[in-house]
Amino acid sequence: MSDSCSSGSILYWSWHKPQVDVRNFPEEPIGPIICNLEGFYLFGGGSSGHHYMWEVSS
């Protein structure tokens, strides 16, 4: 997972693939991104005050 600030996207990679699996394009710039301990969910916040949560499929 990567927060690509210059392109405004969040990128997901599989462990066994060199290319990006999923590109996510939030409606607004997302601040710090964290995940839960198990790695099932990603959380981030926007400058508007909205909170975002993504379920990460395996």
mmCIF file as Biopython writes it, N, C-alpha, C and O atoms, coordinates in Angstrom:
data_model
#
loop_
_atom_site.group_PDB
_atom_site.id
_atom_site.type_symbol
_atom_site.label_atom_id
_atom_site.label_alt_id
_atom_site.label_comp_id
_atom_site.label_asym_id
_atom_site.label_entity_id
_atom_site.label_seq_id
_atom_site.pdbx_PDB_ins_code
_atom_site.Cartn_x
_atom_site.Cartn_y
_atom_site.Cartn_z
_atom_site.occupancy
_atom_site.B_iso_or_equiv
_atom_site.auth_seq_id
_atom_site.auth_asym_id
_atom_site.pdbx_PDB_model_num
ATOM 1   N N  . MET A ? 1  ? 0.855   -1.152  0.000   1.0 0.0 1  A 1 
ATOM 2   C CA . MET A ? 1  ? 0.000   0.000   0.000   1.0 0.0 1  A 1 
ATOM 3   C C  . MET A ? 1  ? 0.906   1.221   0.000   1.0 0.0 1  A 1 
ATOM 4   O O  . MET A ? 1  ? 1.951   1.229   0.651   1.0 0.0 1  A 1 
ATOM 5   N N  . SER A ? 2  ? 0.510   2.225   -0.715  1.0 0.0 2  A 1 
ATOM 6   C CA . SER A ? 2  ? 1.287   3.454   -0.786  1.0 0.0 2  A 1 
ATOM 7   C C  . SER A ? 2  ? 0.346   4.632   -0.919  1.0 0.0 2  A 1 
ATOM 8   O O  . SER A ? 2  ? -0.660  4.557   -1.624  1.0 0.0 2  A 1 
ATOM 9   N N  . ASP A ? 3  ? 0.675   5.725   -0.238  1.0 0.0 3  A 1 
ATOM 10  C CA . ASP A ? 3  ? -0.070  6.971   -0.396  1.0 0.0 3  A 1 
ATOM 11  C C  . ASP A ? 3  ? 0.721   7.805   -1.390  1.0 0.0 3  A 1 
ATOM 12  O O  . ASP A ? 3  ? 1.783   8.331   -1.058  1.0 0.0 3  A 1 
ATOM 13  N N  . SER A ? 4  ? 0.219   7.923   -2.582  1.0 0.0 4  A 1 
ATOM 14  C CA . SER A ? 4  ? 0.927   8.612   -3.652  1.0 0.0 4  A 1 
ATOM 15  C C  . SER A ? 4  ? 0.448   10.060  -3.702  1.0 0.0 4  A 1 
ATOM 16  O O  . SER A ? 4  ? -0.479  10.383  -4.445  1.0 0.0 4  A 1 
ATOM 17  N N  . CYS A ? 5  ? 1.075   10.930  -2.914  1.0 0.0 5  A 1 
ATOM 18  C CA . CYS A ? 5  ? 0.600   12.304  -2.737  1.0 0.0 5  A 1 
ATOM 19  C C  . CYS A ? 5  ? 0.552   13.101  -4.031  1.0 0.0 5  A 1 
ATOM 20  O O  . CYS A ? 5  ? -0.377  13.882  -4.234  1.0 0.0 5  A 1 
ATOM 21  N N  . SER A ? 6  ? 1.518   12.925  -4.900  1.0 0.0 6  A 1 
ATOM 22  C CA . SER A ? 6  ? 1.554   13.746  -6.106  1.0 0.0 6  A 1 
ATOM 23  C C  . SER A ? 6  ? 0.441   13.389  -7.088  1.0 0.0 6  A 1 
ATOM 24  O O  . SER A ? 6  ? -0.018  14.253  -7.835  1.0 0.0 6  A 1 
ATOM 25  N N  . SER A ? 7  ? 0.003   12.135  -7.100  1.0 0.0 7  A 1 
ATOM 26  C CA . SER A ? 7  ? -1.034  11.740  -8.049  1.0 0.0 7  A 1 
ATOM 27  C C  . SER A ? 7  ? -2.411  11.675  -7.411  1.0 0.0 7  A 1 
ATOM 28  O O  . SER A ? 7  ? -3.403  11.507  -8.120  1.0 0.0 7  A 1 
ATOM 29  N N  . GLY A ? 8  ? -2.501  11.803  -6.091  1.0 0.0 8  A 1 
ATOM 30  C CA . GLY A ? 8  ? -3.783  11.744  -5.415  1.0 0.0 8  A 1 
ATOM 31  C C  . GLY A ? 8  ? -4.398  10.366  -5.408  1.0 0.0 8  A 1 
ATOM 32  O O  . GLY A ? 8  ? -5.623  10.241  -5.394  1.0 0.0 8  A 1 
ATOM 33  N N  . SER A ? 9  ? -3.586  9.329   -5.416  1.0 0.0 9  A 1 
ATOM 34  C CA . SER A ? 9  ? -4.114  7.970   -5.437  1.0 0.0 9  A 1 
ATOM 35  C C  . SER A ? 9  ? -3.524  7.136   -4.305  1.0 0.0 9  A 1 
ATOM 36  O O  . SER A ? 9  ? -2.471  7.456   -3.754  1.0 0.0 9  A 1 
ATOM 37  N N  . ILE A ? 10 ? -4.229  6.063   -3.974  1.0 0.0 10 A 1 
ATOM 38  C CA . ILE A ? 10 ? -3.744  5.086   -3.008  1.0 0.0 10 A 1 
ATOM 39  C C  . ILE A ? 10 ? -3.559  3.793   -3.783  1.0 0.0 10 A 1 
ATOM 40  O O  . ILE A ? 10 ? -4.485  3.313   -4.437  1.0 0.0 10 A 1 
ATOM 41  N N  . LEU A ? 11 ? -2.359  3.230   -3.707  1.0 0.0 11 A 1 
ATOM 42  C CA . LEU A ? 11 ? -2.009  2.061   -4.509  1.0 0.0 11 A 1 
ATOM 43  C C  . LEU A ? 11 ? -1.850  0.834   -3.626  1.0 0.0 11 A 1 
ATOM 44  O O  . LEU A ? 11 ? -1.310  0.920   -2.523  1.0 0.0 11 A 1 
ATOM 45  N N  . TYR A ? 12 ? -2.327  -0.319  -4.117  1.0 0.0 12 A 1 
ATOM 46  C CA . TYR A ? 12 ? -2.224  -1.591  -3.406  1.0 0.0 12 A 1 
ATOM 47  C C  . TYR A ? 12 ? -1.435  -2.572  -4.259  1.0 0.0 12 A 1 
ATOM 48  O O  . TYR A ? 12 ? -1.655  -2.670  -5.466  1.0 0.0 12 A 1 
ATOM 49  N N  . TRP A ? 13 ? -0.511  -3.302  -3.627  1.0 0.0 13 A 1 
ATOM 50  C CA . TRP A ? 13 ? 0.263   -4.334  -4.310  1.0 0.0 13 A 1 
ATOM 51  C C  . TRP A ? 13 ? 0.002   -5.679  -3.661  1.0 0.0 13 A 1 
ATOM 52  O O  . TRP A ? 13 ? -0.253  -5.758  -2.459  1.0 0.0 13 A 1 
ATOM 53  N N  . SER A ? 14 ? 0.065   -6.742  -4.459  1.0 0.0 14 A 1 
ATOM 54  C CA . SER A ? 14 ? 0.078   -8.104  -3.925  1.0 0.0 14 A 1 
ATOM 55  C C  . SER A ? 14 ? 1.524   -8.449  -3.604  1.0 0.0 14 A 1 
ATOM 56  O O  . SER A ? 14 ? 2.446   -7.911  -4.216  1.0 0.0 14 A 1 
ATOM 57  N N  . TRP A ? 15 ? 1.720   -9.343  -2.646  1.0 0.0 15 A 1 
ATOM 58  C CA . TRP A ? 15 ? 3.080   -9.717  -2.250  1.0 0.0 15 A 1 
ATOM 59  C C  . TRP A ? 15 ? 3.865   -10.314 -3.410  1.0 0.0 15 A 1 
ATOM 60  O O  . TRP A ? 15 ? 5.076   -10.108 -3.504  1.0 0.0 15 A 1 
ATOM 61  N N  . HIS A ? 16 ? 3.203   -11.043 -4.287  1.0 0.0 16 A 1 
ATOM 62  C CA . HIS A ? 16 ? 3.914   -11.798 -5.316  1.0 0.0 16 A 1 
ATOM 63  C C  . HIS A ? 16 ? 3.846   -11.168 -6.702  1.0 0.0 16 A 1 
ATOM 64  O O  . HIS A ? 16 ? 4.158   -11.830 -7.693  1.0 0.0 16 A 1 
ATOM 65  N N  . LYS A ? 17 ? 3.448   -9.912  -6.788  1.0 0.0 17 A 1 
ATOM 66  C CA . LYS A ? 17 ? 3.357   -9.241  -8.083  1.0 0.0 17 A 1 
ATOM 67  C C  . LYS A ? 17 ? 4.125   -7.919  -8.042  1.0 0.0 17 A 1 
ATOM 68  O O  . LYS A ? 17 ? 4.004   -7.169  -7.073  1.0 0.0 17 A 1 
ATOM 69  N N  . PRO A ? 18 ? 4.908   -7.626  -9.076  1.0 0.0 18 A 1 
ATOM 70  C CA . PRO A ? 18 ? 5.659   -6.368  -9.085  1.0 0.0 18 A 1 
ATOM 71  C C  . PRO A ? 18 ? 4.804   -5.158  -9.473  1.0 0.0 18 A 1 
ATOM 72  O O  . PRO A ? 18 ? 5.182   -4.023  -9.186  1.0 0.0 18 A 1 
ATOM 73  N N  . GLN A ? 19 ? 3.659   -5.387  -10.119 1.0 0.0 19 A 1 
ATOM 74  C CA . GLN A ? 19 ? 2.826   -4.267  -10.561 1.0 0.0 19 A 1 
ATOM 75  C C  . GLN A ? 19 ? 1.699   -3.991  -9.557  1.0 0.0 19 A 1 
ATOM 76  O O  . GLN A ? 19 ? 1.365   -4.832  -8.723  1.0 0.0 19 A 1 
ATOM 77  N N  . VAL A ? 20 ? 1.136   -2.810  -9.664  1.0 0.0 20 A 1 
ATOM 78  C CA . VAL A ? 20 ? 0.048   -2.388  -8.785  1.0 0.0 20 A 1 
ATOM 79  C C  . VAL A ? 20 ? -1.192  -3.228  -9.070  1.0 0.0 20 A 1 
ATOM 80  O O  . VAL A ? 20 ? -1.554  -3.434  -10.229 1.0 0.0 20 A 1 
ATOM 81  N N  . ASP A ? 21 ? -1.845  -3.714  -8.013  1.0 0.0 21 A 1 
ATOM 82  C CA . ASP A ? 21 ? -3.085  -4.488  -8.152  1.0 0.0 21 A 1 
ATOM 83  C C  . ASP A ? 21 ? -4.306  -3.585  -8.251  1.0 0.0 21 A 1 
ATOM 84  O O  . ASP A ? 21 ? -5.167  -3.785  -9.108  1.0 0.0 21 A 1 
ATOM 85  N N  . VAL A ? 22 ? -4.376  -2.594  -7.374  1.0 0.0 22 A 1 
ATOM 86  C CA . VAL A ? 22 ? -5.558  -1.733  -7.293  1.0 0.0 22 A 1 
ATOM 87  C C  . VAL A ? 22 ? -5.117  -0.289  -7.129  1.0 0.0 22 A 1 
ATOM 88  O O  . VAL A ? 22 ? -4.195  0.004   -6.368  1.0 0.0 22 A 1 
ATOM 89  N N  . ARG A ? 23 ? -5.774  0.606   -7.841  1.0 0.0 23 A 1 
ATOM 90  C CA . ARG A ? 23 ? -5.566  2.050   -7.673  1.0 0.0 23 A 1 
ATOM 91  C C  . ARG A ? 23 ? -6.867  2.641   -7.152  1.0 0.0 23 A 1 
ATOM 92  O O  . ARG A ? 23 ? -7.931  2.412   -7.727  1.0 0.0 23 A 1 
ATOM 93  N N  . ASN A ? 24 ? -6.784  3.398   -6.072  1.0 0.0 24 A 1 
ATOM 94  C CA . ASN A ? 24 ? -7.958  4.031   -5.482  1.0 0.0 24 A 1 
ATOM 95  C C  . ASN A ? 24 ? -7.767  5.532   -5.579  1.0 0.0 24 A 1 
ATOM 96  O O  . ASN A ? 24 ? -6.694  6.041   -5.252  1.0 0.0 24 A 1 
ATOM 97  N N  . PHE A ? 25 ? -8.792  6.251   -6.023  1.0 0.0 25 A 1 
ATOM 98  C CA . PHE A ? 25 ? -8.701  7.693   -6.214  1.0 0.0 25 A 1 
ATOM 99  C C  . PHE A ? 25 ? -9.729  8.393   -5.323  1.0 0.0 25 A 1 
ATOM 100 O O  . PHE A ? 25 ? -10.861 8.618   -5.750  1.0 0.0 25 A 1 
ATOM 101 N N  . PRO A ? 26 ? -9.349  8.738   -4.097  1.0 0.0 26 A 1 
ATOM 102 C CA . PRO A ? 26 ? -10.279 9.423   -3.195  1.0 0.0 26 A 1 
ATOM 103 C C  . PRO A ? 26 ? -10.711 10.773  -3.764  1.0 0.0 26 A 1 
ATOM 104 O O  . PRO A ? 26 ? -10.023 11.357  -4.601  1.0 0.0 26 A 1 
ATOM 105 N N  . GLU A ? 27 ? -11.860 11.259  -3.297  1.0 0.0 27 A 1 
ATOM 106 C CA . GLU A ? 27 ? -12.400 12.531  -3.784  1.0 0.0 27 A 1 
ATOM 107 C C  . GLU A ? 27 ? -11.596 13.731  -3.308  1.0 0.0 27 A 1 
ATOM 108 O O  . GLU A ? 27 ? -11.671 14.802  -3.911  1.0 0.0 27 A 1 
ATOM 109 N N  . GLU A ? 28 ? -10.835 13.572  -2.248  1.0 0.0 28 A 1 
ATOM 110 C CA . GLU A ? 28 ? -10.037 14.670  -1.708  1.0 0.0 28 A 1 
ATOM 111 C C  . GLU A ? 28 ? -8.697  14.123  -1.234  1.0 0.0 28 A 1 
ATOM 112 O O  . GLU A ? 28 ? -8.555  12.914  -1.054  1.0 0.0 28 A 1 
ATOM 113 N N  . PRO A ? 29 ? -7.718  14.991  -1.030  1.0 0.0 29 A 1 
ATOM 114 C CA . PRO A ? 29 ? -6.435  14.515  -0.498  1.0 0.0 29 A 1 
ATOM 115 C C  . PRO A ? 29 ? -6.632  13.868  0.873   1.0 0.0 29 A 1 
ATOM 116 O O  . PRO A ? 29 ? -7.348  14.399  1.723   1.0 0.0 29 A 1 
ATOM 117 N N  . ILE A ? 30 ? -5.996  12.728  1.077   1.0 0.0 30 A 1 
ATOM 118 C CA . ILE A ? 30 ? -6.101  11.985  2.323   1.0 0.0 30 A 1 
ATOM 119 C C  . ILE A ? 30 ? -4.830  12.209  3.129   1.0 0.0 30 A 1 
ATOM 120 O O  . ILE A ? 30 ? -3.720  12.135  2.602   1.0 0.0 30 A 1 
ATOM 121 N N  . GLY A ? 31 ? -5.012  12.483  4.413   1.0 0.0 31 A 1 
ATOM 122 C CA . GLY A ? 31 ? -3.876  12.701  5.310   1.0 0.0 31 A 1 
ATOM 123 C C  . GLY A ? 31 ? -3.248  11.387  5.720   1.0 0.0 31 A 1 
ATOM 124 O O  . GLY A ? 31 ? -3.226  10.441  4.932   1.0 0.0 31 A 1 
ATOM 125 N N  . PRO A ? 32 ? -2.742  11.311  6.925   1.0 0.0 32 A 1 
ATOM 126 C CA . PRO A ? 32 ? -2.079  10.082  7.374   1.0 0.0 32 A 1 
ATOM 127 C C  . PRO A ? 32 ? -2.982  8.861   7.193   1.0 0.0 32 A 1 
ATOM 128 O O  . PRO A ? 32 ? -4.183  8.915   7.459   1.0 0.0 32 A 1 
ATOM 129 N N  . ILE A ? 33 ? -2.388  7.775   6.739   1.0 0.0 33 A 1 
ATOM 130 C CA . ILE A ? 33 ? -3.109  6.521   6.555   1.0 0.0 33 A 1 
ATOM 131 C C  . ILE A ? 33 ? -2.531  5.507   7.530   1.0 0.0 33 A 1 
ATOM 132 O O  . ILE A ? 33 ? -1.315  5.342   7.627   1.0 0.0 33 A 1 
ATOM 133 N N  . ILE A ? 34 ? -3.423  4.827   8.252   1.0 0.0 34 A 1 
ATOM 134 C CA . ILE A ? 34 ? -2.990  3.782   9.178   1.0 0.0 34 A 1 
ATOM 135 C C  . ILE A ? 34 ? -3.814  2.527   8.899   1.0 0.0 34 A 1 
ATOM 136 O O  . ILE A ? 34 ? -4.844  2.585   8.228   1.0 0.0 34 A 1 
ATOM 137 N N  . CYS A ? 35 ? -3.352  1.404   9.417   1.0 0.0 35 A 1 
ATOM 138 C CA . CYS A ? 35 ? -4.132  0.168   9.301   1.0 0.0 35 A 1 
ATOM 139 C C  . CYS A ? 35 ? -4.310  -0.420  10.689  1.0 0.0 35 A 1 
ATOM 140 O O  . CYS A ? 35 ? -3.566  -0.096  11.615  1.0 0.0 35 A 1 
ATOM 141 N N  . ASN A ? 36 ? -5.313  -1.295  10.825  1.0 0.0 36 A 1 
ATOM 142 C CA . ASN A ? 36 ? -5.490  -1.958  12.108  1.0 0.0 36 A 1 
ATOM 143 C C  . ASN A ? 36 ? -4.405  -3.017  12.265  1.0 0.0 36 A 1 
ATOM 144 O O  . ASN A ? 36 ? -3.701  -3.337  11.308  1.0 0.0 36 A 1 
ATOM 145 N N  . LEU A ? 37 ? -4.275  -3.554  13.465  1.0 0.0 37 A 1 
ATOM 146 C CA . LEU A ? 37 ? -3.194  -4.479  13.785  1.0 0.0 37 A 1 
ATOM 147 C C  . LEU A ? 37 ? -3.174  -5.698  12.863  1.0 0.0 37 A 1 
ATOM 148 O O  . LEU A ? 37 ? -2.104  -6.173  12.483  1.0 0.0 37 A 1 
ATOM 149 N N  . GLU A ? 38 ? -4.345  -6.200  12.508  1.0 0.0 38 A 1 
ATOM 150 C CA . GLU A ? 38 ? -4.427  -7.375  11.647  1.0 0.0 38 A 1 
ATOM 151 C C  . GLU A ? 38 ? -4.217  -7.044  10.173  1.0 0.0 38 A 1 
ATOM 152 O O  . GLU A ? 38 ? -4.005  -7.953  9.370   1.0 0.0 38 A 1 
ATOM 153 N N  . GLY A ? 39 ? -4.272  -5.772  9.797   1.0 0.0 39 A 1 
ATOM 154 C CA . GLY A ? 39 ? -4.085  -5.364  8.412   1.0 0.0 39 A 1 
ATOM 155 C C  . GLY A ? 39 ? -5.317  -5.522  7.544   1.0 0.0 39 A 1 
ATOM 156 O O  . GLY A ? 39 ? -5.208  -5.527  6.318   1.0 0.0 39 A 1 
ATOM 157 N N  . PHE A ? 40 ? -6.495  -5.651  8.158   1.0 0.0 40 A 1 
ATOM 158 C CA . PHE A ? 40 ? -7.737  -5.832  7.400   1.0 0.0 40 A 1 
ATOM 159 C C  . PHE A ? 40 ? -8.347  -4.521  6.940   1.0 0.0 40 A 1 
ATOM 160 O O  . PHE A ? 40 ? -9.091  -4.497  5.959   1.0 0.0 40 A 1 
ATOM 161 N N  . TYR A ? 41 ? -8.047  -3.431  7.629   1.0 0.0 41 A 1 
ATOM 162 C CA . TYR A ? 41 ? -8.670  -2.148  7.323   1.0 0.0 41 A 1 
ATOM 163 C C  . TYR A ? 41 ? -7.626  -1.046  7.255   1.0 0.0 41 A 1 
ATOM 164 O O  . TYR A ? 41 ? -6.640  -1.065  7.991   1.0 0.0 41 A 1 
ATOM 165 N N  . LEU A ? 42 ? -7.851  -0.076  6.357   1.0 0.0 42 A 1 
ATOM 166 C CA . LEU A ? 42 ? -7.051  1.144   6.280   1.0 0.0 42 A 1 
ATOM 167 C C  . LEU A ? 42 ? -7.945  2.304   6.677   1.0 0.0 42 A 1 
ATOM 168 O O  . LEU A ? 42 ? -9.131  2.326   6.348   1.0 0.0 42 A 1 
ATOM 169 N N  . PHE A ? 43 ? -7.371  3.268   7.386   1.0 0.0 43 A 1 
ATOM 170 C CA . PHE A ? 43 ? -8.112  4.443   7.821   1.0 0.0 43 A 1 
ATOM 171 C C  . PHE A ? 43 ? -7.329  5.693   7.446   1.0 0.0 43 A 1 
ATOM 172 O O  . PHE A ? 43 ? -6.101  5.716   7.535   1.0 0.0 43 A 1 
ATOM 173 N N  . GLY A ? 44 ? -8.035  6.720   7.030   1.0 0.0 44 A 1 
ATOM 174 C CA . GLY A ? 44 ? -7.402  7.991   6.704   1.0 0.0 44 A 1 
ATOM 175 C C  . GLY A ? 44 ? -8.396  9.116   6.893   1.0 0.0 44 A 1 
ATOM 176 O O  . GLY A ? 44 ? -9.594  8.877   7.048   1.0 0.0 44 A 1 
ATOM 177 N N  . GLY A ? 45 ? -7.903  10.334  6.881   1.0 0.0 45 A 1 
ATOM 178 C CA . GLY A ? 45 ? -8.767  11.497  7.045   1.0 0.0 45 A 1 
ATOM 179 C C  . GLY A ? 45 ? -8.446  12.565  6.023   1.0 0.0 45 A 1 
ATOM 180 O O  . GLY A ? 45 ? -7.299  12.728  5.609   1.0 0.0 45 A 1 
ATOM 181 N N  . GLY A ? 46 ? -9.487  13.298  5.619   1.0 0.0 46 A 1 
ATOM 182 C CA . GLY A ? 46 ? -9.321  14.375  4.659   1.0 0.0 46 A 1 
ATOM 183 C C  . GLY A ? 46 ? -9.347  15.731  5.331   1.0 0.0 46 A 1 
ATOM 184 O O  . GLY A ? 46 ? -9.738  15.849  6.492   1.0 0.0 46 A 1 
ATOM 185 N N  . SER A ? 47 ? -8.930  16.752  4.604   1.0 0.0 47 A 1 
ATOM 186 C CA . SER A ? 47 ? -8.905  18.113  5.151   1.0 0.0 47 A 1 
ATOM 187 C C  . SER A ? 47 ? -10.316 18.632  5.423   1.0 0.0 47 A 1 
ATOM 188 O O  . SER A ? 47 ? -10.483 19.592  6.175   1.0 0.0 47 A 1 
ATOM 189 N N  . SER A ? 48 ? -11.334 18.010  4.820   1.0 0.0 48 A 1 
ATOM 190 C CA . SER A ? 48 ? -12.726 18.413  5.047   1.0 0.0 48 A 1 
ATOM 191 C C  . SER A ? 48 ? -13.236 17.943  6.402   1.0 0.0 48 A 1 
ATOM 192 O O  . SER A ? 48 ? -14.297 18.374  6.853   1.0 0.0 48 A 1 
ATOM 193 N N  . GLY A ? 49 ? -12.484 17.058  7.052   1.0 0.0 49 A 1 
ATOM 194 C CA . GLY A ? 49 ? -12.932 16.482  8.312   1.0 0.0 49 A 1 
ATOM 195 C C  . GLY A ? 49 ? -13.579 15.116  8.143   1.0 0.0 49 A 1 
ATOM 196 O O  . GLY A ? 49 ? -13.919 14.466  9.131   1.0 0.0 49 A 1 
ATOM 197 N N  . HIS A ? 50 ? -13.753 14.673  6.896   1.0 0.0 50 A 1 
ATOM 198 C CA . HIS A ? 50 ? -14.316 13.344  6.653   1.0 0.0 50 A 1 
ATOM 199 C C  . HIS A ? 50 ? -13.284 12.269  6.983   1.0 0.0 50 A 1 
ATOM 200 O O  . HIS A ? 50 ? -12.083 12.464  6.793   1.0 0.0 50 A 1 
ATOM 201 N N  . HIS A ? 51 ? -13.768 11.140  7.476   1.0 0.0 51 A 1 
ATOM 202 C CA . HIS A ? 51 ? -12.924 9.984   7.751   1.0 0.0 51 A 1 
ATOM 203 C C  . HIS A ? 51 ? -13.215 8.924   6.698   1.0 0.0 51 A 1 
ATOM 204 O O  . HIS A ? 51 ? -14.350 8.787   6.242   1.0 0.0 51 A 1 
ATOM 205 N N  . TYR A ? 52 ? -12.188 8.176   6.316   1.0 0.0 52 A 1 
ATOM 206 C CA . TYR A ? 52 ? -12.326 7.148   5.291   1.0 0.0 52 A 1 
ATOM 207 C C  . TYR A ? 52 ? -11.824 5.818   5.832   1.0 0.0 52 A 1 
ATOM 208 O O  . TYR A ? 52 ? -10.846 5.765   6.578   1.0 0.0 52 A 1 
ATOM 209 N N  . MET A ? 53 ? -12.509 4.745   5.445   1.0 0.0 53 A 1 
ATOM 210 C CA . MET A ? 53 ? -12.108 3.404   5.839   1.0 0.0 53 A 1 
ATOM 211 C C  . MET A ? 53 ? -12.208 2.498   4.611   1.0 0.0 53 A 1 
ATOM 212 O O  . MET A ? 53 ? -13.204 2.519   3.889   1.0 0.0 53 A 1 
ATOM 213 N N  . TRP A ? 54 ? -11.164 1.707   4.390   1.0 0.0 54 A 1 
ATOM 214 C CA . TRP A ? 54 ? -11.150 0.738   3.302   1.0 0.0 54 A 1 
ATOM 215 C C  . TRP A ? 54 ? -10.955 -0.644  3.898   1.0 0.0 54 A 1 
ATOM 216 O O  . TRP A ? 54 ? -10.133 -0.836  4.793   1.0 0.0 54 A 1 
ATOM 217 N N  . GLU A ? 55 ? -11.719 -1.604  3.394   1.0 0.0 55 A 1 
ATOM 218 C CA . GLU A ? 55 ? -11.496 -3.000  3.761   1.0 0.0 55 A 1 
ATOM 219 C C  . GLU A ? 55 ? -10.507 -3.564  2.754   1.0 0.0 55 A 1 
ATOM 220 O O  . GLU A ? 55 ? -10.723 -3.470  1.546   1.0 0.0 55 A 1 
ATOM 221 N N  . VAL A ? 56 ? -9.435  -4.142  3.243   1.0 0.0 56 A 1 
ATOM 222 C CA . VAL A ? 56 ? -8.384  -4.669  2.379   1.0 0.0 56 A 1 
ATOM 223 C C  . VAL A ? 56 ? -8.623  -6.162  2.195   1.0 0.0 56 A 1 
ATOM 224 O O  . VAL A ? 56 ? -8.493  -6.932  3.148   1.0 0.0 56 A 1 
ATOM 225 N N  . SER A ? 57 ? -8.967  -6.574  0.994   1.0 0.0 57 A 1 
ATOM 226 C CA . SER A ? 57 ? -9.202  -7.997  0.706   1.0 0.0 57 A 1 
ATOM 227 C C  . SER A ? 57 ? -7.880  -8.718  0.563   1.0 0.0 57 A 1 
ATOM 228 O O  . SER A ? 57 ? -6.875  -8.135  0.156   1.0 0.0 57 A 1 
ATOM 229 N N  . SER A ? 58 ? -7.896  -9.984  0.903   1.0 0.0 58 A 1 
ATOM 230 C CA . SER A ? 58 ? -6.670  -10.776 0.735   1.0 0.0 58 A 1 
ATOM 231 C C  . SER A ? 58 ? -6.858  -11.806 -0.344  1.0 0.0 58 A 1 
ATOM 232 O O  . SER A ? 58 ? -5.938  -12.571 -0.634  1.0 0.0 58 A 1 
#
